[in-house]
Amino acid sequence: MRVLVPELLDLLPANDPRAIRSRRDLVLINAIMRQQALMAGALSRCPPPRILADLGGGDGLFMLSVARRLAKHWPNVQVLIVDRQDIVGRETRAGFEALGWSCETQAGDVFEAMPDADIITANLFLHHFDDAALSRLLTAIVARTSCFVACEPRRNSFALLAAHLVGVLGCNDVTLHDAVASVKAGFAGQDLSRLWPQGGGWRLAEAAALPFSHVFRAQRDV
Ligand SMILES: C[S@@+](CC[C@H](N)C(=O)[O-])C[C@H]1O[C@@H](n2cnc3c(N)ncnc32)[C@H](O)[C@@H]1O
């Protein structure tokens, strides 16, 4: 069963040194979890988008890394980073521009302003919400896109053990707390498919992805 506790990164101001350090740790955690490769692999089966919105996209570094894997086949994509904190840096925007993409931000709560986009993504984000909130979020997503991909923590004992060990990698107390919390709130089985709104001709795929992840993909039939 999923267990949710508030994550510390969500509670700290963007300019808090512990939050800044934890966001740096996230780059390492994403790389170890292979989140960029998993997201790029799942996205490569979608038609090239004009607009891609990344929910809870944080500093945009995760999506930039995904963009570097896809830009050769997907030209001129407009990326919209949606997050409560408006923290996409100038260098990150320049990174997207170097690929021929553009990057804008939408600061605010996803529940208040869900953007329209050809593709919507979420990385290490959906697990922040309980099932009732997730149902609302997925309903809003269905109304705004025809392709959705989420890469989330897998809820199992192997991932939980690994989360307890992130301090060994040099990650700070915020990252350690949030890594453990994320696995406990993570997903298994068909957790997300069960919450996906019925009808509308969607093809769903949901599975574990090694070493520590859970990937969900939904595409509307054309
Ligand atoms: C674990 S971080 C992941 C960031 C990014 N996806 C990555 O992989 O580096 C979760 C992000 O969700 C954002 N967030 C949490 N709740 C949110 C909400 N209700 N609306 C918008 N953003 C939210 C936080 O500010 C944070 O940047």
The ligand as a Gaussian input file, in Angstrom:
#p B3LYP/6-31G(d) Opt

LIG

0 1
 C       11.193000      15.296000      -6.820000
 S       11.113000      16.839000      -7.634000
 C       11.376000      16.306000      -9.320000
 C       11.847000      17.427000     -10.215000
 C       12.147000      17.001000     -11.660000
 N       10.996000      16.352000     -12.272000
 C       13.366000      16.126000     -11.717000
 O       13.243000      14.934000     -12.000000
 O       14.474000      16.644000     -11.478000
 C        9.365000      17.210000      -7.609000
 C        9.011000      18.578000      -8.162000
 O        7.599000      18.757000      -8.092000
 C        7.321000      20.113000      -7.750000
 N        5.943000      20.126000      -7.186000
 C        5.490000      19.471000      -6.095000
 N        4.157000      19.641000      -5.970000
 C        3.745000      20.425000      -7.005000
 C        2.487000      20.923000      -7.442000
 N        1.359000      20.664000      -6.762000
 N        2.444000      21.670000      -8.583000
 C        3.569000      21.939000      -9.271000
 N        4.787000      21.485000      -8.910000
 C        4.884000      20.734000      -7.795000
 C        8.423000      20.492000      -6.783000
 O        8.631000      21.894000      -6.725000
 C        9.617000      19.747000      -7.405000
 O       10.326000      20.547000      -8.318000

